[in-house]
Amino acid sequence: MEKSDTNVLRLSFQHNNLDPAAHTSESSGPFNLKEHVLITIFANSGSNSVYAINIITIVKVFYHRGIHPLAAILLSYTTQLLGYGWAGLFRKNLIDSSYMWWPSNLVQVSLFRALHDVETRPKGGLTRLQFFLMVLVTSFAYYIVPNYLFPSITALSFVCWIWKDSVTAQQIGSGLGGLGIGSFALDWSTVASFLGSPLATPGFAIINIMAGFFIVLYVLIPIGYWTNSYEAKRFPIFSSSVFNADGGKYNVSEVLNDKTFQFDQHGYDAYSKIHLSIFFAYTYGLTFAVLAATISHVALFHGRQIWQQTKATYNNEYGDVHTRLMKKNYDPIPQWWFYVLLIVVVGLAILTCEGFGGQLQLPYWGVLLAVVMALLFTLPIGVITATTNQQPGLNVIAELVIGFMYPGKPLANMVFKTYGYVSVTQAIMFLSDFKLGHYMKIPPKSMFIVQLVGTLIASSLYFGTSWWLLTSVENICEPSELPEGSPWTCPGYDVFYSASIIWGVVSPIRMFGRLGLYSKMNYFFLIGFLAPLPVWVLSRLFPEQKWISLINMPVFIGGSGGMPPARAVNYLCWGAVGIFFNFYVYRRHKGWWARHNYILSAGLDAGVAFMAMLCYFTLQIRDINGMRWWGLELDDHCPLASCPTAPGIEVEGCPVFH
């Protein structure tokens, strides 16, 4: 889909919501559109999981240590609210600007219109509301199959079924543990759970992502693995775990002092350096490149626009019709609201880290450094998100910085990362919801209050539920000790745990510094920073070639950035669906696409969500895990995909090569 066509569609959505008087007020008459939007934003504010729960889980389950419940709940509150404090500083650039259109909001705008606009059913067709309900019911009814009855269809890898005894074939064909060639899924959650709905992602962004993904997964990784770069054949081709030199899982207790909970140099010297799978190693390098590319891309392609927009808005010159109408009809949020919130939350964050006997290990200056770092990255990351629907993460750079400055303290590293990374994520979510309110003409003060209250309530519920589960479910997060089909395996926590070992316990100087095996990954910073430059130069030399400016290097380089926890099958299905709808359907059936595309996305998401909740509260919470058969396994049945291929390496369940 061409960028100009996307803008036309975006303006058509906006045109229907120009006049604040076109919709009834929040308090008059029956339930209306604005009340519905506020309720949705209230729910959106709590839709992001509380990232701090990762810390609590890792400490209690993986490190087998205690944490004060008050410190844990304050950590949950402060990490979720910190970004709201400075989000207000960027409203002029990321909300008032018409260039920042936030593609994901179009799904919700379409759904609101379908639910509230009075529409006559076309002859031989459906209204948008009828279409939405039809998709929702179908998605709801079907999702019991991949979610409960037949989980294996979340990844079908036929290559593994044909070559059951070949490690190489399963490495190539596994959609969960390998390159995913020939793998596919019959499950919408596989398509949309990690990368978001492909129907809501602009076509040019999908092409950038998939091009980057193919180059990494089918060029860079195979070359690195089969040339045995970084002794890659000693380890799985695709794994987020950390390993010792013999190919076994890294035993962190060998390098961590039980009494001080700090790094033990003597134990490390006697044990082993940390080794990574070839994919995990390159994932870190590419993450370095994405952050550097984000800064240079925004400076080159959006720097002048940001400067002009800032000058215009501070001079009360509003080029965007929505902004003019909002300023005319509603009182803005006083800036001091954001300042007070920021000061209070930072104060509570320092209390959380310095109090409670210093359980969290992070000193006050670490909190302040995390705030400054997140503040500096919010604008460039916000620009990328608002134009491509893809959000670069700050988690790795946060781990790198605190790992160099305060090594050997895993909890301090995790807490610093959470304050730095989540505050940006929350600020972006706050701004995205504000843009939705901008489109739908919602009073800004109402938006602020709803988001704040929604976040507080959601954080309380997340914390309470997690604390209860961690203290009541036996063997939680230990898949080998749980019955088959159990929902308490905690997928994704191994990535967080591995990161705490790499960056917190061992520290980046022994991984990516002069003492580490992966110091060459630092060149990715330079590669990423320079990558947007030739694209920018070519776009200036050949302005008539509009496609050049659609090459977005942060998105291209970060094409595989969702892996892990995403897998090859997630990307392949996401890309196939996105290309089909945003190119084939868009070009062949443009009218249908404009009317139904975003409604289809909303219906599929809603159906999956409702069935997942129903299964959880009626079956899975009671450990009713379905019939015992091979399809019940949430796996693609490629057990050899995770095997090493270096001679002499012995791993349980794997053949030994000679």
C-alpha positions as CSV (number, residue, x, y, z in Angstrom):
1,M,0.0,0.0,0.0
2,E,1.4,3.4,-1.0
3,K,2.0,5.9,1.8
4,S,-0.2,8.5,0.0
5,D,-3.1,6.1,-0.1
6,T,-2.6,5.4,3.6
7,N,-2.8,9.1,4.3
8,V,-6.0,9.4,2.3
9,L,-7.6,6.6,4.3
10,R,-6.4,8.2,7.5
11,L,-7.9,11.5,6.6
12,S,-11.2,9.8,5.8
13,F,-11.3,8.4,9.3
14,Q,-10.5,11.8,10.7
15,H,-13.1,13.6,8.6
16,N,-15.9,11.8,10.3
17,N,-14.7,13.0,13.8
18,L,-13.9,16.6,13.1
19,D,-16.6,18.4,15.0
20,P,-16.8,17.9,18.8
21,A,-20.4,18.9,18.6
22,A,-21.1,16.1,16.2
23,H,-21.2,13.6,19.1
24,T,-23.1,14.0,22.3
25,S,-21.3,15.0,25.5
26,E,-20.1,12.4,28.0
27,S,-23.0,12.9,30.4
28,S,-26.1,13.6,28.3
29,G,-28.6,11.0,27.2
30,P,-28.0,7.3,26.8
31,F,-24.6,5.5,26.5
32,N,-22.7,7.3,23.7
33,L,-19.6,7.3,21.7
34,K,-17.4,9.4,23.9
35,E,-18.3,7.4,27.0
36,H,-17.4,4.3,25.0
37,V,-14.1,5.7,24.0
38,L,-13.2,6.7,27.6
39,I,-14.1,3.2,28.8
40,T,-11.9,1.7,26.0
41,I,-9.0,4.0,27.0
42,F,-9.5,3.0,30.6
43,A,-9.1,-0.6,29.6
44,N,-6.2,0.2,27.3
45,S,-4.4,1.7,30.2
46,G,-4.4,-1.6,31.9
47,S,-3.8,-3.8,28.8
48,N,-0.1,-3.8,29.0
49,S,1.2,-6.4,31.5
50,V,3.0,-5.0,34.5
51,Y,6.6,-5.6,33.5
52,A,7.8,-5.5,37.1
53,I,6.0,-8.8,37.7
54,N,9.0,-10.3,35.7
55,I,11.3,-9.1,38.5
56,I,9.1,-10.5,41.2
57,T,8.8,-13.9,39.4
58,I,12.5,-14.2,38.7
59,V,13.5,-13.4,42.3
60,K,11.0,-15.8,43.8
61,V,11.0,-18.7,41.3
62,F,14.4,-18.7,39.6
63,Y,16.7,-17.2,42.3
64,H,14.6,-18.6,45.2
65,R,14.8,-15.4,47.2
66,G,12.2,-13.3,49.0
67,I,11.1,-9.8,48.3
68,H,9.0,-7.5,50.6
69,P,5.4,-7.3,49.3
70,L,5.3,-3.5,49.8
71,A,8.5,-3.0,47.8
72,A,7.0,-5.3,45.1
73,I,3.8,-3.4,44.8
74,L,5.5,0.0,44.8
75,L,7.8,-1.3,42.1
76,S,4.7,-2.2,40.1
77,Y,3.1,1.2,40.5
78,T,6.1,3.4,39.9
79,T,7.3,1.5,36.8
80,Q,3.9,1.8,35.2
81,L,3.3,5.5,36.1
82,L,6.8,7.0,35.5
83,G,6.4,7.5,31.8
84,Y,3.2,9.4,32.2
85,G,5.0,12.1,34.0
86,W,7.0,13.2,30.9
87,A,4.6,12.1,28.2
88,G,3.0,15.6,28.4
89,L,6.2,17.1,27.2
90,F,5.9,15.5,23.8
91,R,2.2,16.1,23.2
92,K,3.0,18.9,20.8
93,N,5.2,16.8,18.6
94,L,3.5,13.4,18.8
95,I,-0.2,14.3,19.1
96,D,-0.7,17.7,17.7
97,S,1.3,17.0,14.6
98,S,-0.8,15.6,11.7
99,Y,2.3,13.6,10.5
100,M,2.1,11.4,13.6
101,W,-1.0,9.4,12.7
102,W,-0.6,6.3,14.9
103,P,-1.8,3.5,12.6
104,S,-3.0,1.2,15.4
105,N,-5.6,3.7,16.4
106,L,-7.4,3.3,13.0
107,V,-8.6,-0.2,14.2
108,Q,-10.3,1.3,17.2
109,V,-11.7,4.3,15.2
110,S,-13.2,1.9,12.7
111,L,-14.7,-0.2,15.5
112,F,-16.2,2.8,17.2
113,R,-17.8,3.9,14.0
114,A,-19.2,0.5,13.3
115,L,-20.7,0.3,16.8
116,H,-22.2,3.8,17.0
117,D,-22.8,5.2,13.5
118,V,-26.3,4.6,12.2
119,E,-25.9,2.6,9.0
120,T,-28.3,1.1,6.5
121,R,-27.5,-2.4,5.5
122,P,-26.5,-2.5,1.8
123,K,-28.3,-4.8,-0.5
124,G,-26.7,-8.2,-0.4
125,G,-24.1,-7.1,2.2
126,L,-23.6,-6.4,5.9
127,T,-23.3,-3.3,8.0
128,R,-20.0,-2.8,9.6
129,L,-21.5,-3.8,13.0
130,Q,-22.9,-7.0,11.6
131,F,-19.6,-7.8,9.9
132,F,-17.8,-7.2,13.2
133,L,-20.2,-9.5,15.2
134,M,-19.9,-12.2,12.6
135,V,-16.1,-12.2,12.7
136,L,-16.1,-12.0,16.5
137,V,-18.4,-15.0,16.9
138,T,-16.4,-17.0,14.4
139,S,-13.1,-16.2,16.0
140,F,-14.5,-16.9,19.4
141,A,-15.9,-20.3,18.4
142,Y,-12.8,-21.4,16.6
143,Y,-10.2,-20.3,19.2
144,I,-11.2,-23.2,21.5
145,V,-9.4,-25.5,19.1
146,P,-5.8,-24.0,19.2
147,N,-6.2,-22.7,22.8
148,Y,-7.5,-25.9,24.4
149,L,-8.3,-28.9,22.1
150,F,-5.5,-28.9,19.6
151,P,-2.7,-26.5,20.7
152,S,-0.2,-28.0,18.3
153,I,-1.8,-26.2,15.3
154,T,-0.2,-23.0,16.6
155,A,2.9,-24.3,14.7
156,L,2.7,-27.0,12.1
157,S,6.2,-28.0,10.9
158,F,5.9,-30.7,8.3
159,V,9.6,-30.9,7.6
160,C,10.2,-32.3,11.1
161,W,7.5,-34.9,10.6
162,I,9.1,-36.1,7.4
163,W,12.7,-36.2,8.6
164,K,12.1,-37.3,12.2
165,D,15.7,-38.4,12.9
166,S,17.6,-35.5,11.2
167,V,18.9,-32.7,13.3
168,T,19.7,-30.5,10.3
169,A,16.2,-31.0,8.8
170,Q,14.5,-30.1,12.0
171,Q,16.8,-27.0,12.5
172,I,15.7,-25.9,9.1
173,G,12.0,-26.8,9.4
174,S,11.0,-26.1,13.0
175,G,8.8,-23.0,13.3
176,L,9.5,-22.7,17.0
177,G,13.1,-23.8,17.4
178,G,14.6,-23.3,13.9
179,L,14.4,-21.4,10.7
180,G,10.7,-22.3,10.1
181,I,10.9,-23.2,6.4
182,G,7.6,-24.8,5.5
183,S,6.1,-24.1,8.9
184,F,2.7,-22.4,9.3
185,A,-0.1,-22.0,11.9
186,L,-3.9,-22.2,12.0
187,D,-4.2,-19.8,14.9
188,W,-4.8,-16.0,14.9
189,S,-2.9,-15.6,18.1
190,T,0.2,-17.0,16.4
191,V,-0.2,-14.3,13.8
192,A,-0.9,-11.4,16.0
193,S,0.3,-12.1,19.5
194,F,3.9,-10.8,19.3
195,L,4.0,-8.4,16.4
196,G,0.5,-7.0,16.7
197,S,-2.2,-7.3,14.0
198,P,-0.7,-7.2,10.5
199,L,-4.0,-5.7,9.3
200,A,-3.2,-2.6,11.3
201,T,0.4,-2.3,10.2
202,P,1.1,-0.1,7.1
203,G,2.2,-2.0,4.0
204,F,5.6,-0.3,3.7
205,A,6.3,-1.3,7.4
206,I,5.4,-4.9,6.7
207,I,7.8,-5.0,3.7
208,N,10.6,-3.4,5.8
209,I,10.1,-5.9,8.7
210,M,9.9,-9.0,6.5
211,A,12.9,-8.0,4.4
212,G,15.0,-7.5,7.6
213,F,13.6,-10.8,9.0
214,F,14.6,-12.8,5.8
215,I,18.1,-11.4,5.7
216,V,18.7,-12.2,9.3
217,L,17.1,-15.6,9.5
218,Y,18.0,-16.9,6.1
219,V,21.3,-15.3,5.4
220,L,23.1,-14.1,8.5
221,I,22.1,-16.9,10.9
222,P,22.8,-19.9,8.6
223,I,26.2,-18.4,7.6
224,G,27.1,-17.9,11.2
225,Y,25.9,-21.3,12.3
226,W,27.3,-23.5,9.6
227,T,30.6,-21.7,9.6
228,N,30.7,-22.4,13.4
229,S,31.1,-18.7,14.2
230,Y,31.4,-18.2,18.0
231,E,31.4,-22.1,18.3
232,A,27.8,-21.9,17.3
233,K,27.4,-25.7,16.6
234,R,28.0,-26.4,20.3
235,F,24.6,-24.9,21.1
236,P,21.1,-24.8,19.6
237,I,20.7,-22.7,16.4
238,F,17.8,-20.8,18.1
239,S,17.6,-20.4,21.8
240,S,17.3,-17.7,24.4
241,S,19.1,-19.7,27.1
242,V,22.6,-19.2,28.2
243,F,25.2,-22.0,28.1
244,N,28.5,-23.1,29.4
245,A,31.5,-24.1,27.3
246,D,30.4,-27.7,27.2
247,G,27.0,-26.9,25.7
248,G,25.0,-27.4,28.9
249,K,22.7,-24.9,30.5
250,Y,24.6,-22.3,32.5
251,N,24.4,-22.9,36.2
252,V,24.2,-19.4,37.7
253,S,24.7,-20.7,41.2
254,E,28.3,-21.4,40.3
255,V,29.0,-17.7,39.8
256,L,26.6,-16.0,42.3
257,N,27.4,-15.6,46.0
258,D,24.4,-17.0,48.0
259,K,25.0,-14.7,50.9
260,T,25.6,-11.4,49.2
261,F,23.6,-12.1,46.0
262,Q,26.5,-10.7,44.0
263,F,29.0,-11.9,41.4
264,D,31.6,-14.4,42.5
265,Q,34.8,-14.0,40.4
266,H,36.5,-17.1,41.7
267,G,33.5,-19.2,40.9
268,Y,33.3,-17.7,37.4
269,D,37.0,-18.4,36.8
270,A,36.6,-22.0,37.9
271,Y,33.4,-22.6,35.9
272,S,32.8,-21.1,32.4
273,K,32.3,-18.0,30.4
274,I,28.8,-17.4,29.1
275,H,28.0,-18.7,25.6
276,L,24.9,-17.8,23.5
277,S,23.2,-19.4,20.6
278,I,24.2,-17.8,17.3
279,F,20.7,-16.3,17.0
280,F,20.7,-14.8,20.5
281,A,24.1,-13.3,20.0
282,Y,23.1,-11.6,16.8
283,T,19.8,-10.5,18.4
284,Y,21.8,-8.4,20.8
285,G,23.9,-6.9,18.1
286,L,20.9,-6.0,16.0
287,T,19.2,-4.4,19.0
288,F,22.3,-2.2,19.4
289,A,21.9,-1.2,15.7
290,V,18.2,-0.5,15.9
291,L,18.6,2.1,18.7
292,A,21.4,3.8,17.0
293,A,19.5,3.8,13.7
294,T,16.4,5.2,15.4
295,I,18.3,8.3,16.5
296,S,19.9,9.0,13.1
297,H,16.7,8.2,11.2
298,V,14.5,10.5,13.2
299,A,17.2,13.3,13.0
300,L,17.5,12.9,9.2
301,F,14.0,12.3,8.1
302,H,12.0,14.1,10.8
303,G,14.4,16.6,12.4
304,R,13.3,19.6,10.5
305,Q,9.6,18.7,10.8
306,I,9.9,18.3,14.6
307,W,11.7,21.6,14.9
308,Q,9.1,23.4,12.8
309,Q,6.2,21.7,14.6
310,T,7.7,22.7,18.0
311,K,8.1,26.3,17.0
312,A,4.6,26.5,15.5
313,T,2.8,24.9,18.5
314,Y,4.7,27.0,21.1
315,N,3.6,30.1,19.1
316,N,0.1,28.7,19.1
317,E,0.1,28.0,15.4
318,Y,-1.8,24.8,14.8
319,G,-1.8,23.5,11.2
320,D,-3.8,20.4,12.0
321,V,-7.6,20.9,12.0
322,H,-8.0,18.4,14.8
323,T,-5.6,20.3,17.0
324,R,-7.3,23.6,16.3
325,L,-10.7,22.2,17.2
326,M,-9.5,20.6,20.4
327,K,-7.8,23.8,21.5
328,K,-11.0,25.8,20.7
329,N,-13.5,23.5,22.5
330,Y,-11.6,22.0,25.4
331,D,-9.3,23.3,28.2
332,P,-5.9,21.7,27.9
333,I,-4.3,19.7,30.7
334,P,-2.2,22.0,32.9
335,Q,1.4,21.2,32.5
336,W,1.9,21.2,36.2
337,W,-0.2,18.0,36.4
338,F,2.6,16.1,34.6
339,Y,5.3,17.7,36.7
340,V,3.6,16.8,40.0
341,L,3.1,13.3,38.8
342,L,6.7,12.9,37.7
343,I,8.1,14.3,41.0
344,V,5.9,12.1,43.1
345,V,6.6,8.9,41.1
346,V,10.4,9.5,41.0
347,G,10.3,10.1,44.8
348,L,8.4,6.8,45.4
349,A,10.8,5.0,43.0
350,I,13.8,6.1,45.0
351,L,12.1,5.1,48.2
352,T,11.3,1.7,46.7
353,C,15.0,1.1,45.7
354,E,16.7,2.6,48.7
355,G,14.3,1.4,51.3
356,F,13.4,-2.1,52.5
357,G,16.9,-3.0,53.3
358,G,18.1,-2.3,49.8
359,Q,16.5,-5.5,48.5
360,L,16.4,-4.2,45.0
361,Q,20.1,-3.3,44.9
362,L,19.6,-0.1,42.8
363,P,20.8,3.2,44.4
364,Y,19.0,6.5,43.9
365,W,21.4,7.6,41.2
366,G,20.4,4.6,39.1
367,V,16.7,5.6,39.3
368,L,17.6,9.2,38.1
369,L,19.8,7.8,35.3
370,A,17.0,5.6,34.1
371,V,14.7,8.6,34.1
372,V,17.1,10.7,32.0
373,M,17.8,7.9,29.5
374,A,14.1,7.1,29.0
375,L,13.3,10.8,28.6
376,L,15.9,11.2,25.8
377,F,14.6,8.2,23.9
378,T,10.9,8.8,24.1
379,L,10.7,11.3,21.2
380,P,12.6,9.3,18.6
381,I,10.9,6.0,19.6
382,G,7.6,7.8,19.6
383,V,8.1,9.0,16.0
384,I,8.9,5.5,14.8
385,T,5.9,4.1,16.6
386,A,3.5,6.9,15.4
387,T,4.4,6.3,11.7
388,T,5.1,2.6,11.4
389,N,3.2,0.9,14.2
390,Q,6.6,-0.7,15.3
391,Q,8.2,0.2,18.7
392,P,11.9,-0.2,19.2
393,G,12.7,-1.3,22.8
394,L,15.1,0.3,25.3
395,N,15.6,-2.8,27.4
396,V,18.9,-3.9,26.0
397,I,20.6,-0.5,26.0
398,A,19.4,0.0,29.6
399,E,20.9,-3.4,30.6
400,L,24.1,-2.5,28.9
401,V,24.5,0.9,30.6
402,I,23.8,-0.3,34.2
403,G,25.8,-3.5,33.6
404,F,28.9,-1.5,32.9
405,M,28.3,1.1,35.6
406,Y,27.1,-1.3,38.4
407,P,28.2,-4.8,37.5
408,G,27.6,-8.0,39.4
409,K,24.1,-7.1,40.8
410,P,21.3,-8.9,39.0
411,L,18.4,-7.3,40.8
412,A,19.8,-3.8,40.3
413,N,20.2,-4.5,36.6
414,M,16.6,-5.8,36.2
415,V,15.1,-2.9,38.2
416,F,17.1,-0.3,36.1
417,K,16.0,-1.9,32.9
418,T,12.4,-1.9,34.0
419,Y,12.4,1.8,34.9
420,G,14.2,2.7,31.7
421,Y,12.3,0.5,29.3
422,V,8.8,0.4,30.7
423,S,8.6,4.1,31.3
424,V,9.2,4.7,27.6
425,T,6.6,2.0,26.7
426,Q,4.0,3.5,29.1
427,A,4.7,7.0,27.7
428,I,4.2,5.8,24.2
429,M,0.9,4.0,25.2
430,F,-0.2,7.2,27.0
431,L,0.4,9.3,23.9
432,S,-1.2,6.7,21.6
433,D,-4.4,6.8,23.6
434,F,-4.2,10.6,23.7
435,K,-4.1,10.5,19.9
436,L,-7.2,8.3,19.9
437,G,-8.9,10.8,22.1
438,H,-7.7,13.5,19.7
439,Y,-9.4,11.7,16.8
440,M,-12.6,11.2,18.7
441,K,-12.7,14.6,20.3
442,I,-12.5,13.6,24.0
443,P,-11.7,16.3,26.6
444,P,-8.0,16.0,27.5
445,K,-8.6,16.2,31.3
446,S,-11.0,13.3,31.1
447,M,-8.4,11.4,29.2
448,F,-5.7,12.0,31.7
449,I,-7.8,11.0,34.7
450,V,-9.1,7.8,33.0
451,Q,-5.6,6.7,32.0
452,L,-4.2,7.3,35.5
453,V,-7.0,5.5,37.3
454,G,-7.0,2.7,34.8
455,T,-3.3,2.1,35.3
456,L,-3.5,2.1,39.1
457,I,-6.4,-0.4,39.1
458,A,-4.7,-2.7,36.6
459,S,-1.4,-2.6,38.4
460,S,-3.1,-3.6,41.6
461,L,-4.9,-6.5,39.9
462,Y,-1.8,-7.7,38.1
463,F,0.2,-7.6,41.3
464,G,-2.4,-9.3,43.4
465,T,-3.1,-12.1,41.0
466,S,0.6,-12.7,40.4
467,W,1.5,-12.7,44.0
468,W,-1.3,-15.1,44.8
469,L,-0.2,-17.5,42.0
470,L,3.4,-17.4,42.9
471,T,2.6,-18.3,46.5
472,S,-0.2,-20.9,45.8
473,V,0.6,-22.8,42.6
474,E,3.0,-25.6,43.2
475,N,6.0,-25.8,40.8
476,I,4.8,-22.7,38.9
477,C,7.2,-21.7,36.1
478,E,8.9,-25.1,36.2
479,P,7.6,-26.9,33.0
480,S,9.5,-30.1,33.8
481,E,7.6,-30.5,37.1
482,L,4.1,-29.6,35.7
483,P,1.5,-31.9,34.1
484,E,1.2,-31.9,30.3
485,G,-1.0,-29.0,29.1
486,S,-0.6,-27.0,32.3
487,P,-1.0,-23.2,31.8
488,W,1.6,-22.3,34.5
489,T,4.8,-22.8,32.4
490,C,5.5,-19.0,32.3
491,P,6.8,-18.8,28.7
492,G,9.1,-15.9,28.1
493,Y,10.4,-15.7,31.7
494,D,13.5,-17.6,30.6
495,V,14.5,-14.7,28.4
496,F,14.2,-12.3,31.3
497,Y,16.1,-14.7,33.5
498,S,18.9,-15.2,30.9
499,A,19.2,-11.4,30.5
500,S,19.6,-11.0,34.3
501,I,22.5,-13.5,34.2
502,I,24.2,-11.9,31.1
503,W,23.8,-8.3,32.2
504,G,23.3,-8.4,35.9
505,V,25.4,-11.3,37.3
506,V,28.3,-11.7,34.8
507,S,28.0,-8.0,33.5
508,P,28.4,-6.9,29.9
509,I,32.2,-6.3,30.2
510,R,32.6,-10.1,30.3
511,M,30.1,-10.5,27.4
512,F,30.5,-7.6,25.1
513,G,33.5,-5.8,26.5
514,R,37.2,-6.6,26.3
515,L,36.8,-9.7,28.6
516,G,33.9,-11.2,26.6
517,L,33.4,-13.5,23.6
518,Y,31.1,-11.1,21.8
519,S,32.9,-7.8,21.8
520,K,32.5,-7.5,18.0
521,M,28.8,-7.0,18.4
522,N,29.6,-3.4,19.5
523,Y,30.2,-2.6,15.8
524,F,26.5,-2.8,15.3
525,F,26.1,0.5,17.0
526,L,28.1,2.1,14.2
527,I,26.4,0.1,11.5
528,G,23.0,1.1,12.8
529,F,23.9,4.8,13.2
530,L,25.2,5.1,9.6
531,A,22.5,2.9,8.0
532,P,19.8,5.6,7.4
533,L,22.3,8.0,5.8
534,P,22.5,6.4,2.3
535,V,18.7,6.1,2.2
536,W,18.3,9.8,3.2
537,V,20.9,10.8,0.6
538,L,19.2,8.8,-2.2
539,S,15.8,10.2,-1.2
540,R,17.2,13.7,-1.6
541,L,18.9,13.0,-4.9
542,F,15.9,11.2,-6.4
543,P,12.8,12.9,-4.8
544,E,10.6,11.6,-7.6
545,Q,11.3,8.0,-6.4
546,K,8.9,8.0,-3.5
547,W,9.6,4.4,-2.6
548,I,13.1,5.3,-1.4
549,S,11.8,7.3,1.5
550,L,9.7,4.3,2.6
551,I,12.8,2.3,3.4
552,N,12.9,2.7,7.2
553,M,16.2,1.4,8.5
554,P,15.2,1.1,12.2
555,V,12.3,-1.1,11.2
556,F,14.3,-2.9,8.6
557,I,17.2,-3.7,11.0
558,G,14.8,-4.5,13.8
559,G,12.8,-6.8,11.5
560,S,13.6,-9.8,13.7
561,G,13.6,-7.8,16.9
562,G,10.6,-9.6,18.3
563,M,12.6,-12.9,18.4
564,P,12.7,-14.1,21.1
565,P,10.0,-14.6,22.4
566,A,8.5,-14.6,18.9
567,R,9.5,-17.5,16.6
568,A,9.9,-17.9,12.9
569,V,6.4,-19.2,12.5
570,N,5.0,-16.1,14.0
571,Y,6.9,-13.9,11.5
572,L,6.0,-16.0,8.5
573,C,2.3,-16.1,9.2
574,W,2.2,-12.4,10.2
575,G,4.0,-11.4,7.0
576,A,1.8,-13.6,4.8
577,V,-1.4,-12.3,6.2
578,G,-0.2,-8.7,6.2
579,I,1.0,-8.8,2.6
580,F,-2.2,-10.5,1.4
581,F,-4.5,-7.9,3.0
582,N,-2.4,-4.8,2.6
583,F,-1.3,-5.4,-1.0
584,Y,-3.5,-8.0,-2.8
585,V,-6.8,-7.2,-1.2
586,Y,-6.1,-3.5,-1.0
587,R,-5.3,-3.3,-4.7
588,R,-8.0,-5.7,-6.0
589,H,-10.8,-4.8,-3.6
590,K,-10.0,-1.4,-2.3
591,G,-13.6,-0.6,-1.3
592,W,-13.9,-3.7,0.7
593,W,-10.5,-3.1,2.3
594,A,-11.3,0.4,3.3
595,R,-14.7,-0.6,4.8
596,H,-13.8,-3.9,6.5
597,N,-10.0,-4.3,7.0
598,Y,-9.8,-2.7,10.5
599,I,-13.1,-4.2,11.6
600,L,-11.8,-7.6,10.6
601,S,-8.7,-7.1,12.8
602,A,-10.8,-5.9,15.8
603,G,-13.2,-8.9,15.4
604,L,-10.4,-11.5,15.3
605,D,-8.7,-10.0,18.3
606,A,-11.9,-9.7,20.3
607,G,-12.9,-13.3,19.6
608,V,-9.6,-14.7,20.6
609,A,-9.5,-12.6,23.8
610,F,-13.0,-13.6,24.9
611,M,-12.4,-17.3,24.3
612,A,-9.0,-17.2,26.1
613,M,-10.7,-15.6,29.1
614,L,-13.5,-18.2,29.1
615,C,-11.1,-21.2,28.9
616,Y,-8.9,-19.8,31.6
617,F,-11.6,-19.0,34.2
618,T,-13.7,-22.2,33.5
619,L,-11.1,-24.8,32.7
620,Q,-7.4,-24.0,33.0
621,I,-7.5,-22.3,36.4
622,R,-8.9,-25.6,37.7
623,D,-6.2,-27.7,36.0
624,I,-8.7,-29.2,33.5
625,N,-6.2,-29.4,30.7
626,G,-8.1,-31.4,28.0
627,M,-7.7,-34.9,26.5
628,R,-4.3,-36.4,26.6
629,W,-3.0,-36.8,23.0
630,W,-0.1,-35.6,21.0
631,G,-1.9,-32.5,19.7
632,L,-2.3,-31.2,23.2
633,E,1.3,-30.3,23.4
634,L,2.0,-26.6,22.7
635,D,4.9,-27.6,20.5
636,D,5.7,-28.3,16.8
637,H,7.1,-31.8,17.5
638,C,10.6,-30.9,16.4
639,P,12.6,-32.2,19.4
640,L,15.9,-32.3,17.5
641,A,15.8,-28.7,16.4
642,S,17.4,-27.6,19.7
643,C,20.3,-30.1,19.5
644,P,23.9,-29.1,19.0
645,T,25.8,-30.5,16.1
646,A,29.4,-30.1,17.2
647,P,31.3,-33.3,17.6
648,G,31.4,-34.8,21.1
649,I,28.7,-32.5,22.7
650,E,26.3,-34.6,24.8
651,V,22.8,-33.3,25.5
652,E,19.9,-35.4,26.8
653,G,17.6,-36.5,24.0
654,C,20.1,-35.5,21.2
655,P,22.4,-37.7,19.1
656,V,26.1,-37.3,19.6
657,F,28.0,-36.3,16.5
658,H,31.5,-37.7,15.9
